[in-house]
Every structure is written in C-alpha cells, then in structure tokens.
Amino acid sequence: MGNCTMIYVVDVNQMSFAFVAGSQRHASEIAGSPGFVQALDRFFLQGSKGSNHRPRAATVQELALFNDMSSEFADATADVLVARVG
C-alpha cells in the first residue's frame, strides 16, 4: 500500500490550522519545528504564546475545508500546506 497521510490540526489563538502528515509523530515534528512556529508567530505578529501546538486529527468539517483549499491553492513545490480551517 501507499504512504498513508492524514490531516492534522493545531489550535492557535482560537483559530485552527490544518496540514498533512504521515503520522501523529510526524505531525508533532512539523508542529514543533522552528519554521512552523515562526510562521505562526509572524501570522499573529505578537506571537502565539500559550497556544496549543499539539496536533490533533482533523474533524470531518476541517478535513472538507482543508481538501477544498488545498485543491485550489496547493503549490506542487511546497513542502507543507497549512490552511486555516477554523
């Protein structure tokens, strides 16, 4: 079988951001990576202190939103697509 991927979500300042990862461990590595954290900090300007960077599996609604956005905005050269889903 092929590589199984899932959509994971991190909740930051009452917003939810979804991304693809191959496993819970991989999702945790992405969410904890300096580049991911810096990107969220830049998005919020004043930082995302006190936010939950622990990824969780996406809900059905979040999955549908992510799939819609990724089909429209995905760049084939991008390493990770992060979409706001809540």
C-alpha positions as CSV (number, residue, x, y, z in Angstrom):
1,M,0.0,0.0,0.0
2,G,1.0,3.6,-0.5
3,N,2.0,6.1,2.1
4,C,-1.0,6.9,4.4
5,T,-1.4,10.5,5.2
6,M,-3.8,12.3,7.5
7,I,-4.9,15.8,8.1
8,Y,-3.8,17.2,11.5
9,V,-4.8,20.5,13.2
10,V,-3.2,22.8,15.7
11,D,-5.3,25.3,17.6
12,V,-3.7,28.8,18.0
13,N,-5.4,31.8,19.5
14,Q,-8.9,30.4,18.9
15,M,-8.1,29.5,15.3
16,S,-7.4,26.1,13.8
17,F,-4.7,25.4,11.2
18,A,-4.6,22.1,9.2
19,F,-1.7,20.3,7.5
20,V,-0.9,16.9,6.1
21,A,1.4,14.4,7.9
22,G,2.1,10.7,7.7
23,S,1.6,10.0,11.4
24,Q,0.9,11.6,14.7
25,R,4.7,11.6,15.4
26,H,5.4,13.4,12.0
27,A,2.6,15.9,12.8
28,S,4.2,16.6,16.1
29,E,7.6,17.1,14.5
30,I,6.1,19.6,11.9
31,A,4.1,21.5,14.6
32,G,7.2,21.8,16.8
33,S,9.6,22.7,14.1
34,P,11.1,26.2,14.2
35,G,9.9,27.1,10.8
36,F,6.3,26.2,11.6
37,V,6.3,28.0,14.9
38,Q,8.0,31.1,13.3
39,A,5.4,31.2,10.6
40,L,2.6,31.2,13.1
41,D,4.3,33.9,15.2
42,R,4.7,36.1,12.1
43,F,1.0,35.5,11.2
44,F,0.0,36.8,14.6
45,L,2.7,39.4,14.8
46,Q,2.7,39.5,18.6
47,G,3.3,35.7,18.8
48,S,1.2,32.8,19.7
49,K,2.1,32.3,23.3
50,G,0.0,29.9,25.3
51,S,-1.3,28.3,22.2
52,N,-1.7,24.5,21.8
53,H,0.9,23.4,19.2
54,R,0.0,19.7,19.8
55,P,-1.6,18.4,16.7
56,R,-4.9,16.5,16.7
57,A,-6.7,14.7,14.0
58,A,-8.9,16.9,11.9
59,T,-12.7,16.8,12.2
60,V,-14.8,15.8,9.2
61,Q,-15.7,19.5,8.6
62,E,-12.0,20.6,9.0
63,L,-11.0,17.8,6.6
64,A,-13.5,19.0,4.0
65,L,-12.3,22.6,4.3
66,F,-8.7,21.6,4.0
67,N,-9.3,19.5,0.9
68,D,-11.2,22.3,-0.7
69,M,-8.4,24.8,0.0
70,S,-5.6,22.5,-0.9
71,S,-7.1,21.7,-4.3
72,E,-7.4,25.4,-5.0
73,F,-4.2,26.8,-3.5
74,A,-1.7,23.9,-3.3
75,D,1.7,24.6,-4.9
76,A,3.4,21.4,-6.1
77,T,6.7,22.8,-4.9
78,A,5.6,23.5,-1.4
79,D,6.8,21.2,1.4
80,V,3.9,21.8,3.7
81,L,0.5,23.4,3.0
82,V,-1.1,25.0,6.1
83,A,-4.7,26.2,5.8
84,R,-6.9,27.9,8.3
85,V,-9.9,25.7,8.9
86,G,-11.5,27.3,12.0
